[in-house]
Amino acid sequence: MSTFRRARTWLTAHPTALDAALALGVLVAMVGGAFVDPHADHGDKWGARTPAALSIALMVSAAAVLVARRRAPMAVLAATSALTLAELVTGDPRAPVAMSAVVALYTVASTTDRPTTWRVGLLTMTVLTGTAMLAGPLPWYDQENLGIFAWTGMAATAGDAVRSRRAFVHAIRERAERAERTREEEARRRVAEERLRIARDLHDVVAHHIALVNVQAGVAAHVMDKRPDQAKEALAHVREASRSALGELRATVGLLRQSGDPEAPTEPAPGLVRLDELVGTFHSAGLAVEVARTDQGVTLPAAVDLAAYRVIQEALTNVQKHAGQGAKAEVSVVRVGPNMEITVLDNGTGPDGKDGDDGEAGHGGGHGLLGMRERVAALGGALTTGPRYGGGFRVHAILPLKTRTTATEEAVRP
């Protein structure tokens, strides 16, 4: 670091020392200007006049007052203006004590608001210039009198400009910090939403396939000795369900990889196009499922398609787990106006009327139904669940076909 930069850094860290250095510089400039005669017609103007002892005392006093300009700018301006008025009235030849008032006025303008700057600046300009013109020894139109008006006006203007720039820089910095905080909060919110979505997917995949594996494994264990062919078929279903579970888990967990990972899965998310395949897995597990659809030819948004598939998957998994032996399920997929309605009904009662891990009567309100509600609510839809009159359970989801995402895409589409 250069000597100049070290000195500047030190003075910035010690503002009183900087003000003292400024006061010394102003004093040197005032004393030097006091020995110059601007009215000399020819020859050397330096040393053409000599300031009086009172003028020297006023210059020293005005410079000393400037040391406190940061702590009490208004008081310093009042003091330097009073000393300047005394010099304007008594000084002959006149010494440039007004230079201290110019510095004090700049300080006031750079540290206060604009209305105060205009009021104080106009008052200082009027009083000093008027006194110099009316009570001074020089004619009112003398260039020194006009110079006082010009210098005080420029001091107020420069101070206001510096204050405005500081406020602008501060606002920009504050806006940038606020934007950074908002960006971090938004990033944390998106991370939380992504974790919740992945948790829902993991629950849906694991709950569905593990339920099927559990049922088929129970069948295999039950008929292993007497009907080995049926046991072999059940174990084949177990193998198929576990393979499907591993595939979907790989696809879901792959979302946690970096975007540039070449091993990240690229398979499409499941949707209603795989509904028959999903129902087939339940058929193979011994659950009778009837499907009624009126959505042929309807192109669903990806988010709606996935949510519909997961709602049906979770609802049928709950039927398989909790509806009891001999239960039947009915699935309907119907478009009603701007919405897609998904309904899953069953006639089961379950062995104890409980939802196992979900913890409420019927099909419960644990992770399964909570996940369905979150999926549907995220799309702006509605989900109702509850026991049916006469036995069984009902899951009904209303999914709007035009989600917030698709509405935004259509709005920006040319």
KOLKOLVEX-21415 format. One record per residue (C-alpha): x, z, y; residue number from 0. Coordinates in pm, 1 decimal, always signed. Each point is the difference from the previous one (the first is absolute). Example, Ala and Ser with C-alpha at 12.3 -4.5 7.8 and 13.67 -1.06 7.14 Angstrom:
         c1         c3         c2   num
    +1230.0     +780.0     -450.0     0
     +137.0      -66.0     +344.0     1
! end
This chain:
         c1         c3         c2   num
       +0.0       +0.0       +0.0     0
     +134.7      -93.6     +342.3     1
      +69.5     +250.5     +275.3     2
     -293.2     -133.0     +203.9     3
     -242.6      +48.1     -288.5     4
     +128.6     +349.1      -72.6     5
      -43.5      +93.0     +365.8     6
     -349.5     -149.8       +7.0     7
     -101.3     +186.0     -314.7     8
     +132.2     +327.5     +136.9     9
     -178.0      -45.8     +333.9    10
     -328.2      -84.3     -178.4    11
      +31.6     +320.8     -199.0    12
      +72.2     +198.5     +321.1    13
     -251.4     -116.1     +264.9    14
     +110.2     +259.2     +256.3    15
     +353.7     -135.2       -8.2    16
     -138.8     -351.9      +41.3    17
     -202.1     +108.8     +303.5    18
     +308.0     +167.9     +147.4    19
     +199.3     -321.1      -47.8    20
     -281.4     -197.6     +162.7    21
      -12.7     +244.2     +293.0    22
     +375.2      -36.1      +46.3    23
      -29.1     -377.9       -0.9    24
     -281.8      +10.0     +256.6    25
     +207.0     +231.9     +220.0    26
     +297.9     -237.0      -11.3    27
     -226.7     -292.3      +86.5    28
     -163.7     +189.1     +290.6    29
     +330.4     +115.8     +144.3    30
     +147.6     -348.1      -36.5    31
     -304.3     -154.4     +168.7    32
      +24.2     +249.2     +284.3    33
     +334.1     -151.3     +106.4    34
     -131.5     -356.4       +8.1    35
     -154.6     -142.7     +316.9    36
     -244.4     -279.5      -87.8    37
      -30.6      -89.6     +370.1    38
     +368.7      -85.6      +50.5    39
      +23.6     -354.9     +129.6    40
     +350.2      -77.0     -119.7    41
     +300.2     +155.2     -162.1    42
       +8.9     +257.4     -275.0    43
     -329.5     +189.6      -28.8    44
     +154.6     +280.0     -208.3    45
      +95.7     +298.3     +216.5    46
     -179.7     -137.8     +300.4    47
     -197.5     +322.7      +24.4    48
      +40.9     +360.3     -111.8    49
     -293.3     +217.3     -118.4    50
      -63.1     +334.4     +168.2    51
      +58.0     +329.3     -177.1    52
     -376.8      +54.4      -28.0    53
      -36.1     -337.9     -173.5    54
     +274.1      +91.0     -247.6    55
     -178.5     +329.4      -73.0    56
     -333.9     -178.4      -50.5    57
     +157.9     -252.7     -238.1    58
     +165.4     +271.2     -207.6    59
     -324.1     +201.2      -15.2    60
     -207.2     -304.4      -98.6    61
     +245.4      -91.7     -275.6    62
       +5.5     +358.7     -133.6    63
     -379.1       +6.8      -20.1    64
       +1.2     -309.2     -224.3    65
     +155.8     +203.3     -283.1    66
     -346.9     +150.7      -62.2    67
     -189.9     -329.5      +14.9    68
     -110.0      +10.3     -368.8    69
     -115.5     +362.0       +5.3    70
     -199.5      -18.8     +326.4    71
      -38.9     -363.2     +114.6    72
     -268.0      +70.6     +263.3    73
     +193.3     +288.5     +153.4    74
     +318.5     -207.0       +9.4    75
     -187.4     -287.0     +168.8    76
     -141.3     +238.5     +258.6    77
     +343.8     +150.4      +69.1    78
     +182.6     -333.3      +29.0    79
     -278.4     -140.8     +219.0    80
      +28.2     +301.2     +233.5    81
     +377.8      -39.2      +21.7    82
      -45.6     -373.6      +62.7    83
     -248.7      +69.3     +281.5    84
     +246.5     +239.3     +159.9    85
     +269.9     -265.9      -10.0    86
     -231.4     -272.4     +134.5    87
      -87.3     +213.7     +302.2    88
     +339.7     +153.3      +80.4    89
     +259.1     -238.2     -141.5    90
     +177.1     -220.7     +249.8    91
     +165.3     -191.9     -147.0    92
     -239.1      +25.7     -293.7    93
     +129.0      +82.9     -352.9    94
     -175.7     -146.8     -308.8    95
     -152.8     +328.2     -122.5    96
     -312.1     -200.5      -91.5    97
     +188.9     -116.9     -310.1    98
      -63.3     +338.1     -161.9    99
     -373.3      -28.1      +72.2   100
       -0.5     -344.1     -160.8   101
     +149.1     +143.3     -322.6   102
     -244.3     +291.5       +3.8   103
     -297.7     -234.3      +51.5   104
     +116.0     -213.5     -294.8   105
      +14.0     +313.6     -216.7   106
     -354.3     +100.8      +97.3   107
     -132.4     -349.7      -72.4   108
     +169.0      -14.7     -341.1   109
     -134.6     +338.6     -113.0   110
     -359.7       +2.1     +129.6   111
     -305.1     -219.4      -32.3   112
      -68.3     -312.2     +206.8   113
     -261.6     +147.6     +240.3   114
     +236.6     +283.0      +87.8   115
     +282.3     -250.0      +49.9   116
     -210.1     -206.8     +241.1   117
     -112.2     +302.7     +200.6   118
     +342.2     +164.0      +21.7   119
     +177.8     -332.6      +52.2   120
     -224.1     -109.9     +287.6   121
      +24.2     +343.7     +161.4   122
     +379.8       +3.6      -23.3   123
      +33.2     -357.2     +130.3   124
     -237.2      +64.9     +290.1   125
     +152.4     +330.9     +108.5   126
     +363.9     -105.7      -23.0   127
      -46.4     -347.7     +150.9   128
     -236.7     +123.8     +270.1   129
     +239.4     +280.0      +99.4   130
     +295.4     -238.7       +6.9   131
     -188.6     -246.3     +223.0   132
     -163.6     +246.6     +237.4   133
     +236.9     +298.7      +25.3   134
     +340.5     -151.6      -77.5   135
     +263.6     -115.3     +248.9   136
      -22.5     -364.5     -110.8   137
     -268.9     -254.6      +96.9   138
     -300.6       -4.9     -231.6   139
      +80.0     -350.0     -120.1   140
     +359.2      +83.6      -94.7   141
     +111.5     -116.1     -343.2   142
      +86.5     +356.3     -105.7   143
     -362.4     +104.0      +54.1   144
     -127.8     -298.0     -197.2   145
     +259.3      +77.3     -268.4   146
     -150.6     +347.0      -51.4   147
     -340.5     -159.3      -59.2   148
     +144.9     -253.1     -245.3   149
     +210.3     +245.4     -198.5   150
     -276.9     +259.1      -41.1   151
     -242.1     -271.7     -109.2   152
     +245.0     -135.6     -257.7   153
      +71.8     +351.3     -129.1   154
     -369.8      +67.8      -64.7   155
      -47.2     -340.6     -163.4   156
     +308.8      +30.0     -219.8   157
      -91.6     +351.6     -110.9   158
     -352.8     -107.9      -91.3   159
     +136.8     -296.1     -197.4   160
     +237.7     +225.1     -194.5   161
     -281.2     +245.1      -74.5   162
     -224.1     -285.0     -121.7   163
     +274.4     -132.6     -224.1   164
      +62.3     +343.0     -149.9   165
     -371.9      +41.8      -66.8   166
      -15.9     -346.0     -158.7   167
     +299.5      +66.5     -224.4   168
     -145.0     +338.4      -96.7   169
     -336.0     -159.3      -82.4   170
     +169.2     -270.3     -210.2   171
     +203.8     +259.5     -187.1   172
     -304.8     +220.9      -55.9   173
     -204.4     -299.1     -118.8   174
     +276.9      -98.4     -239.1   175
      +20.3     +355.1     -137.5   176
     -377.8      +11.6      -36.5   177
       +1.7     -336.1     -175.9   178
     +273.8     +123.4     -232.1   179
     -201.0     +312.8      -83.1   180
     -312.6     -209.6      -55.4   181
     +193.1     -241.3     -220.9   182
     +133.6     +287.5     -209.4   183
     -347.0     +153.0      -30.9   184
     -145.0     -336.7      -99.5   185
     +275.1      -46.9     -257.3   186
      -69.3     +344.9     -146.2   187
     -373.0      -74.7       -8.3   188
      +54.2     -329.5     -179.7   189
     +233.9     +166.3     -249.2   190
     -264.5     +264.6      -70.8   191
     -268.9     -266.6      -43.4   192
     +223.6     -200.6     -233.0   193
      +77.0     +307.6     -207.7   194
     -369.9      +76.7      -24.2   195
      -80.1     -357.6     -104.3   196
     +272.0       -1.1     -265.1   197
     -121.7     +338.7     -124.4   198
     -351.8     -141.4      -35.6   199
     +129.5     -302.4     -189.1   200
     +207.7     +217.8     -231.7   201
     -297.2     +224.3      -67.4   202
     -228.4     -294.3      -74.2   203
     +249.7     -166.8     -232.0   204
     +103.3     +315.0     -182.7   205
     -350.5     +144.4      -32.6   206
     -146.0     -325.1     -133.4   207
     +263.4      -88.3     -256.1   208
      +76.7     +353.3     -114.7   209
     -371.5      +54.3      -59.4   210
       -8.7     -311.6     -217.3   211
     +315.8     +102.7     -183.1   212
     -147.2     +344.6      -60.7   213
     -321.6     -141.7     -145.0   214
     +172.7     -254.9     -223.3   215
     +256.9     +254.8     -117.9   216
     -284.6     +234.5      -93.5   217
     -170.4     -277.5     -195.0   218
     +325.2      -86.3     -178.7   219
      +61.2     +361.9      -94.9   220
     -356.2      +35.1     -126.4   221
       -1.9     -306.2     -228.6   222
     +368.7      -15.7      -90.0   223
      -47.4     +115.6     -362.1   224
     -333.2     -159.6      -89.3   225
       +0.0     -324.5     +203.2   226
     +358.9     -104.4      +74.1   227
     -109.4     -345.2     +122.5   228
     -211.9     +154.6     +275.1   229
     +281.0     +241.3      +82.0   230
     +239.4     -293.0      +30.2   231
     -242.9     -172.6     +236.7   232
      -30.7     +315.4     +208.6   233
     +377.4      +29.3      +20.8   234
      +17.2     -362.6     +110.1   235
     -237.0      +86.4     +284.9   236
     +221.4     +297.0      +82.4   237
     +301.4     -227.6      +17.3   238
     -187.3     -251.4     +219.8   239
     -129.2     +270.4     +235.1   240
     +344.7     +156.3      +33.1   241
     +152.4     -341.3      +69.7   242
     -258.1      -64.4     +270.8   243
      +60.4     +345.1     +144.8   244
     +373.6      -60.5      +14.1   245
      -53.1     -337.9     +166.0   246
     -225.8     +138.8     +270.9   247
     +225.1     +301.3      +52.4   248
     +295.2     -235.0      +40.7   249
     -192.5     -203.3     +255.5   250
     -109.1     +311.2     +191.8   251
     +335.1     +176.7       -2.3   252
     +165.3     -328.4      +95.6   253
     -161.6      +34.3     +341.0   254
     +244.7     +282.1      +67.6   255
     +297.0     -233.5      -35.7   256
     +167.2     -170.0     +289.4   257
     -157.1     -323.7     +113.5   258
     +317.3     -189.9      -89.7   259
      +13.9     +132.0     -357.7   260
      -12.9     -306.1     -229.5   261
     -151.0     +213.4     -275.9   262
     -301.5      +98.1     +209.2   263
     -316.8     -122.8     -174.3   264
     -187.9     -289.5     +147.5   265
     -312.8       +9.6     -220.1   266
     -327.7       -9.9     +191.0   267
     -198.9     +320.9      +33.6   268
     -288.2      +37.6     -247.4   269
     -344.6     -110.0     +111.9   270
     -346.2      -86.4     -125.8   271
     +140.6     -312.8     -164.9   272
     +133.3     +241.3     -263.0   273
     -328.4     +187.0      -38.6   274
      -75.2     -152.4     -341.8   275
     +346.0      +99.3     -119.6   276
      -56.5     +353.5     +129.0   277
     -337.8      +25.4     -170.6   278
     +157.4     -130.6     -320.4   279
     +241.9     +291.2      -10.4   280
     -291.8     +241.5      +13.3   281
     -186.4     -195.3     -266.2   282
     +301.6      +32.6     -226.5   283
       -1.9     +375.3      +66.5   284
     -360.5      +24.7     -116.6   285
     -181.2      +12.2     +334.1   286
     -294.0     -236.1      +35.3   287
       +8.4     -159.9     +345.3   288
     -247.0     -248.7     +141.3   289
      +96.1     -204.0     +306.0   290
     -230.4     -172.4     +247.2   291
     +162.0     -209.6     +274.8   292
     -133.6     -214.0     +282.7   293
     +332.2      -44.7     +178.8   294
     +102.2     -329.0     -159.5   295
     +141.2     -233.5     +260.3   296
      +61.8     +281.2     +249.0   297
     +357.1      +26.3     +122.9   298
      +77.9     +363.0      +69.6   299
     +270.5     +130.6     +232.9   300
     +292.0     +133.6     -201.1   301
      -59.5     +359.7     +107.7   302
     -370.1      -16.0      -93.2   303
      +76.8     -168.8     -331.0   304
     +251.4     +267.9      -95.8   305
     -227.2     +284.3     +112.5   306
     -293.3     -138.2     -202.0   307
     +215.8      -30.2     -311.4   308
     +140.9     +352.4      +38.6   309
     -344.6     +153.6      +59.2   310
     -136.3     -158.1     -318.2   311
     +313.4      +93.3     -193.9   312
      -13.5     +364.5     +109.1   313
     -376.1      +26.6      -55.0   314
      +22.8     -141.9     -354.8   315
     +298.8     +222.5      -74.5   316
     -208.2     +302.4      +97.2   317
     -280.9     -124.1     -226.8   318
     +247.2      -39.3     -285.4   319
     +143.7     +346.3      +56.2   320
     -306.3     +206.2      +81.6   321
     -326.1     -173.9      -96.1   322
      +16.8      +94.4     -365.0   323
      -50.8     -183.2     -325.6   324
     -236.1     -298.0       -2.4   325
       -8.2      -33.3     +377.5   326
      -62.3     -337.7     +156.0   327
     +100.6     -129.3     +339.8   328
     -146.9     -263.4     +227.8   329
     +202.9     -176.0     +269.1   330
     -155.6     -212.9     +272.8   331
     +184.5     -199.7     +264.0   332
     -242.3     -132.8     +260.4   333
      +43.9     -151.2     +343.3   334
     -255.0     +134.1     +249.2   335
      +32.1     -161.6     +340.1   336
     +343.6      +73.1     +147.4   337
      +82.6     +254.3     -270.5   338
     +100.5       +8.0     -362.6   339
     -176.3     +275.9     -194.9   340
     +156.3     +145.0     -313.8   341
     -212.1     +218.4     -227.9   342
     +108.8     +171.3     -321.0   343
     -262.4     +190.6     -201.3   344
      +23.8     +190.4     -326.3   345
     -244.5     +189.7     -218.4   346
     +240.7     +257.8     -134.2   347
      -17.8     +376.2      +33.9   348
     +344.4     +105.0     -117.6   349
      +72.6     +287.6     -232.3   350
       -5.6     +262.2     +271.2   351
     -121.2     -175.8     +310.1   352
     +344.4      +11.2     +153.6   353
     +240.6     -262.4     +123.0   354
     +308.1     +142.5     -160.7   355
     +286.4      -19.6     +249.8   356
     -232.9      -86.4     +286.7   357
     -164.9     +336.7      -17.8   358
     -365.3      -60.0      +97.8   359
     -316.2      -62.8     -191.8   360
      -57.2     -355.4     -113.4   361
     +296.3     -205.3     +105.4   362
     +138.6     +253.9     +242.9   363
     +168.6      -14.6     +336.0   364
     +368.1      +20.6      -85.8   365
     +267.3     -264.8      +41.3   366
     -207.7     -276.4     -158.1   367
     -302.5      +10.8     +227.8   368
     +215.0     +101.3     +294.8   369
     +214.6     -307.6      -52.3   370
     -308.3     -221.1      -15.7   371
     -137.2     +150.0     +320.5   372
     +329.6      -53.8     +178.9   373
      +20.8     -363.3     -112.9   374
     -352.9      -76.2     +111.2   375
      +31.2     +192.4     +327.8   376
     +322.5     -182.9      +83.8   377
     -199.3     -326.1       -0.9   378
     -282.3     +142.5     +209.8   379
     -236.5      +27.5     -296.3   380
     -196.7     +280.0     -159.7   381
       +6.4     +163.6     -344.0   382
     -273.5     +212.8     -153.2   383
      +31.5     +176.6     -333.9   384
     -217.5     +240.9     -191.2   385
     -200.2      +72.0     -311.7   386
     -293.5     -222.3      -89.1   387
     -349.5     +124.7      -55.0   388
      -47.1      +42.6     -373.8   389
     +371.8      +15.4      -77.5   390
     +312.2     -197.3      +64.6   391
     +197.8      -71.3     +313.1   392
       -7.1     -258.4     +277.6   393
     +278.0     -141.5     +214.9   394
     -103.6     -229.3     +284.7   395
     +247.0     -160.9     +241.6   396
      -78.0     -218.4     +301.9   397
     +298.9     -211.2     +101.7   398
      -20.4     -210.8     +319.1   399
     +128.1     -352.4      -57.4   400
     +136.0      -19.1     +354.2   401
     +252.8     +280.1      +29.5   402
     +194.7      +94.1     +309.4   403
     +294.9     -201.8     -127.1   404
     -196.1     -317.6      -59.6   405
     -178.4      +37.7     +332.6   406
     +335.3      +22.6     +176.5   407
     +131.9     -305.8     -183.3   408
     -308.7     -202.3      +97.1   409
      +31.2     +112.0     +360.5   410
     +357.7     -125.4      +30.0   411
      -57.5     -315.4     -204.6   412
      +11.1     -310.6     +228.0   413
! end
